[in-house]
Each structure stands twice: as structure tokens, then as C-alpha cells.
Amino acid sequence: TAGEGLALWFFGWADNLLVGKFLGAASLGIYTVGWSINTILFGALVNPLLPVLYTSFSRLQADRTALHALFTDANRMVMALTLPLGAGLLLLGPDLAVIFFGSHWPGLGFVLGILGLMMGMGWMVGINHELYRAIGRPDLNTKLMFIFILYYLPAFIIAAPFGLEVFVSTRLGVGLLAIPIHLYVSARVLGLSPFYLWHNGRSIFIATLGMAFSLCCFRWALS
């Protein structure tokens, strides 16, 4: 729809426009590179699954029990892919930025890590929009995006003049705030528990924390 297209444009370009306007071309370059790297990494893992999931959800839309079971399995699989990647980028982003880009991109490691955590956690509800489309409720995606715009845009405008680190941290904050909204909508529309992420993925959360702790210990030992 036109509304969904407008909302998608905002999510794709509003942050870049504000960073460029308030912080200049150098900060915009750093932000764009960090965003692009994360988009490529997470896209390579998850995007190939989305058409398959949409088709599978559509086929099972009349059988809510089977649909919920498939959604649970798919959600768990996506979390197993994205959460460790997000945590790893948060911890290793500065090192990766120096290794691959040298010291000429100050702040890139921070951007890479924070945006990596945001995308890693955001994908916990990232397949919901495919499910809404499959059950004949694409309007939910449009409504949710306009709800997010109501607080994304003021937060971005307020944060942008304070520097790239503040802006990226705000980007993480508003992105995480969207997760409980998605959970509420899922619980109401699909009859899921509002705590389904924890029920589905507690072992993945624990494993990711264990991985993060091991990485921290490894870095400490090297230093």
C-alpha cells in the first residue's frame, strides 16, 4: 500500500538524512558503512528464509495450531542465527573495524557494534510481518510502522545534534522499544503468550550470554 511504502521510505532514509544534516558527511559515511555491513550480514542469514516462511505460513493459515507450531520453530531458528551474531558484533565491532578499515574510520567500531546488537535483537520479531501478511492482515505492518514513526522521528531529531554515538545509542533504544509492541500485537492477534520469545528461546538467550562471557574472558586474557 501507499502508506506502507511511505513508512518503509522513512525507515530506510530518515536516519541518514538527519545524520547528514546535523553531523556532516564524515559521520554520515561512518553510519552508512556500519549500517550497510550489518544489513549485509543479517540479510545473508535471514532474507533467504522469508519467502519460504511466507509460503509456509500461507498454506497453514486455516490451521492455527500448525501455524503457531511452525512460527515457533521458525522464530527459534532465526533467534539462533541472529542473537549470537548481534552479541558478537557488539563485543568485537571495534576490533573488526580496525582490522578491515584501519584507524581512518573513528567511531565505526561503535556504530558497527551497537547497530549489530539492535539488528540481532530486532530479528527476534522480524518474521512477524511475514506471518501477518500470510494470515491476511498486512494492515498490521502498516499500522505498526506508523506507530513507531510517532516516537522514532522525535527521538532521532532530539538525538542527532548530540553526536553520532548518542544518535546510534538512541537508534538502539527506540529499536528495542519496538519489541514489546510487537509482542503485544502478536499476543492479541495470534493468541500467543506475550512471553513467547522467552519460552521459545531461553536456551538461545543463555547460550548467547555464555558466548559473550567467553569472548569477554578471551579479550581480557589477550590484554
C-alpha positions as CSV (number, residue, x, y, z in Angstrom):
1,T,0.0,0.0,0.0
2,A,1.0,3.6,-0.3
3,G,1.1,4.0,3.5
4,E,3.4,1.1,3.9
5,G,5.6,2.4,1.1
6,L,5.9,5.8,2.8
7,A,6.7,4.2,6.2
8,L,9.3,2.0,4.6
9,W,10.9,5.0,3.0
10,F,11.1,6.7,6.4
11,F,12.8,3.7,8.0
12,G,15.2,3.5,5.1
13,W,16.2,7.1,4.8
14,A,15.1,9.4,7.7
15,D,18.1,8.4,9.9
16,N,20.6,9.1,7.1
17,L,19.0,12.4,6.3
18,L,19.2,13.5,10.0
19,V,22.8,12.3,10.5
20,G,23.9,14.1,7.3
21,K,22.1,17.3,8.2
22,F,23.2,17.6,11.8
23,L,26.6,15.7,11.9
24,G,28.0,16.1,8.4
25,A,29.3,13.9,5.6
26,A,32.0,12.2,7.7
27,S,29.6,10.9,10.3
28,L,27.1,10.0,7.6
29,G,29.7,7.9,5.9
30,I,30.6,6.1,9.1
31,Y,26.9,5.5,9.9
32,T,26.1,4.3,6.4
33,V,29.0,1.9,6.3
34,G,28.2,0.4,9.7
35,W,24.5,0.1,8.7
36,S,25.4,-1.5,5.4
37,I,27.7,-4.1,6.9
38,N,25.1,-5.1,9.4
39,T,22.4,-5.2,6.7
40,I,24.5,-7.5,4.5
41,L,25.5,-9.8,7.4
42,F,22.0,-10.3,8.8
43,G,20.4,-10.3,5.3
44,A,22.6,-13.1,4.2
45,L,21.4,-15.2,7.2
46,V,17.7,-14.4,7.3
47,N,16.5,-12.9,4.0
48,P,16.6,-16.3,2.1
49,L,14.2,-17.7,4.7
50,L,11.5,-15.1,4.3
51,P,9.8,-16.2,1.0
52,V,9.8,-19.8,2.2
53,L,8.2,-18.7,5.5
54,Y,5.6,-16.6,3.9
55,T,4.6,-19.5,1.6
56,S,4.5,-22.0,4.5
57,F,2.5,-19.6,6.8
58,S,0.0,-19.0,4.0
59,R,-0.5,-22.7,3.4
60,L,-1.3,-23.2,7.1
61,Q,-3.3,-20.1,7.8
62,A,-6.5,-22.2,8.2
63,D,-4.9,-24.5,10.8
64,R,-3.9,-22.2,13.7
65,T,-2.3,-25.0,15.7
66,A,0.1,-26.0,12.9
67,L,0.7,-22.3,12.1
68,H,1.7,-21.5,15.6
69,A,4.0,-24.6,15.8
70,L,5.7,-23.5,12.5
71,F,6.0,-19.9,13.7
72,T,7.6,-21.1,17.0
73,D,10.1,-23.3,15.2
74,A,11.0,-20.6,12.6
75,N,11.3,-17.9,15.3
76,R,13.6,-20.1,17.3
77,M,15.8,-20.8,14.2
78,V,16.0,-17.1,13.4
79,M,17.0,-16.2,17.0
80,A,19.7,-18.9,17.0
81,L,21.2,-17.2,13.9
82,T,20.8,-13.5,14.8
83,L,21.3,-13.2,18.6
84,P,24.8,-14.6,18.7
85,L,25.8,-12.5,15.7
86,G,24.4,-9.4,17.3
87,A,26.3,-10.1,20.6
88,G,29.5,-10.9,18.7
89,L,29.3,-7.6,16.7
90,L,28.7,-5.7,19.9
91,L,31.8,-7.1,21.5
92,L,34.1,-7.4,18.5
93,G,32.9,-4.4,16.4
94,P,35.8,-2.1,17.4
95,D,38.3,-4.8,16.6
96,L,36.7,-5.7,13.3
97,A,36.6,-2.1,12.3
98,V,40.3,-1.7,12.9
99,I,41.2,-4.9,11.1
100,F,39.2,-4.3,8.0
101,F,39.1,-0.5,7.8
102,G,42.2,0.7,9.7
103,S,42.3,3.6,12.0
104,H,40.9,6.1,9.5
105,W,37.3,5.5,10.4
106,P,37.0,6.7,14.0
107,G,33.7,5.6,15.6
108,L,33.0,2.9,13.1
109,G,33.5,0.1,15.6
110,F,31.0,1.6,18.0
111,V,28.4,2.0,15.2
112,L,29.0,-1.5,13.9
113,G,28.6,-3.0,17.4
114,I,25.5,-1.0,18.5
115,L,23.7,-1.5,15.2
116,G,24.6,-5.2,15.3
117,L,23.0,-5.6,18.7
118,M,20.0,-3.7,17.5
119,M,19.5,-5.9,14.4
120,G,20.3,-9.1,16.3
121,M,17.6,-8.4,18.8
122,G,15.2,-6.8,16.3
123,W,15.1,-10.0,14.3
124,M,13.5,-11.8,17.3
125,V,10.3,-10.3,15.9
126,G,11.5,-9.8,12.4
127,I,9.4,-12.6,10.8
128,N,6.2,-11.4,12.4
129,H,5.4,-9.2,9.4
130,E,5.5,-12.3,7.1
131,L,3.0,-14.0,9.4
132,Y,0.7,-11.0,9.4
133,R,0.8,-10.9,5.6
134,A,0.2,-14.7,5.3
135,I,-3.0,-14.6,7.5
136,G,-4.4,-11.7,5.5
137,R,-3.6,-8.9,7.9
138,P,-0.9,-6.8,6.1
139,D,-2.6,-3.7,7.5
140,L,-0.9,-4.6,10.8
141,N,2.5,-4.0,9.4
142,T,1.5,-0.5,8.1
143,K,-0.2,0.4,11.4
144,L,2.8,-0.7,13.4
145,M,5.3,1.2,11.3
146,F,3.3,4.4,11.7
147,I,3.2,3.8,15.5
148,F,6.9,3.5,15.5
149,I,7.3,6.7,13.5
150,L,5.5,8.6,16.1
151,Y,8.3,8.1,18.6
152,Y,11.2,7.3,16.2
153,L,11.2,10.7,14.5
154,P,11.2,12.9,17.6
155,A,13.9,10.7,19.2
156,F,16.1,10.9,16.1
157,I,15.6,14.7,15.9
158,I,16.5,15.2,19.5
159,A,19.5,12.9,19.5
160,A,21.1,13.8,16.2
161,P,22.7,17.2,17.3
162,F,24.5,15.5,20.2
163,G,26.8,13.4,18.1
164,L,27.0,10.1,16.3
165,E,27.4,7.9,19.4
166,V,24.3,9.5,21.0
167,F,22.3,9.1,17.8
168,V,23.3,5.4,17.4
169,S,22.6,4.6,21.0
170,T,19.1,6.3,20.6
171,R,18.6,4.2,17.5
172,L,19.2,1.1,19.6
173,G,16.9,2.3,22.3
174,V,13.9,3.0,20.1
175,G,14.5,-0.2,18.2
176,L,14.4,-2.3,21.4
177,L,11.2,-0.4,22.5
178,A,9.5,-1.7,19.4
179,I,9.9,-5.3,20.6
180,P,7.3,-5.3,23.4
181,I,4.9,-3.6,21.0
182,H,5.4,-6.4,18.5
183,L,4.8,-8.9,21.4
184,Y,1.6,-7.3,22.4
185,V,0.2,-7.3,18.9
186,S,1.3,-10.9,18.4
187,A,-0.4,-11.9,21.6
188,R,-3.7,-10.2,20.7
189,V,-3.8,-11.2,17.0
190,L,-2.4,-14.7,17.1
191,G,-3.3,-15.9,20.6
192,L,0.3,-16.3,21.6
193,S,1.7,-15.8,25.1
194,P,3.2,-12.3,25.5
195,F,6.3,-14.2,26.8
196,Y,6.6,-16.4,23.8
197,L,10.1,-15.1,23.0
198,W,11.4,-16.3,26.3
199,H,9.5,-19.6,26.1
200,N,10.9,-20.3,22.6
201,G,14.4,-19.0,23.0
202,R,15.5,-19.2,26.6
203,S,18.2,-21.7,25.8
204,I,19.4,-19.4,23.0
205,F,19.5,-16.4,25.3
206,I,21.5,-18.4,27.8
207,A,23.9,-19.8,25.1
208,T,24.4,-16.2,23.7
209,L,25.2,-14.9,27.2
210,G,27.7,-17.7,27.6
211,M,29.3,-16.9,24.3
212,A,29.5,-13.2,25.2
213,F,31.1,-14.1,28.6
214,S,33.6,-16.3,26.9
215,L,34.5,-13.6,24.4
216,C,35.0,-11.1,27.2
217,C,37.3,-13.5,29.1
218,F,39.2,-14.2,25.9
219,R,39.7,-10.5,25.3
220,W,40.7,-9.9,28.9
221,A,43.3,-12.7,28.7
222,L,44.8,-11.3,25.5
223,S,45.1,-7.8,27.0
